[in-house]
Amino acid sequence: MGTRTITIEYPDELLHETDERRLAALAREAFVVKLYEQGLIGSGKGGGLLSITRWDFLDLLGAYNVSYFDEDMDLGEEMRIAQP
C-alpha cells in the first residue's frame, strides 16, 4: 500500500502554543477520525493508521464526540444483520 501526503496551512502563532510535530499529530488524528465518521474506514484501520489498538481508537472517538455505533441504522436492521 502506498502513501500520500496532505499539506495543511496554519498560522505561525499556533507554534507559540505547541510545536509543529504536535500540530501534525493532531491533524492526522482528526483526519483519521473523520474518515471513520464518514464510513470510509473501520475502527481497526483507524487504529492501525494511528499506530494504536482498535480499542484505543474507539476510546479516541469519544474525544471527538464521534459515536462508534452506526446511528443511521435502526435497531431492527442491526438485529437482522447480527443474526446468522
Sequence and secondary structure as in RCSB ss.txt:
>XXXX:A:sequence
MGTRTITIEYPDELLHETDERRLAALAREAFVVKLYEQGLIGSGKGGGLLSITRWDFLDLLGAYNVSYFDEDMDL
GEEMRIAQP
>XXXX:A:secstr
           TTHHHHS HHHHHHHHHHHHHHHHHHTTSS HHHHHHHTTS HHHHHHHHHHTT  SS TTS H
HHHHHHH  
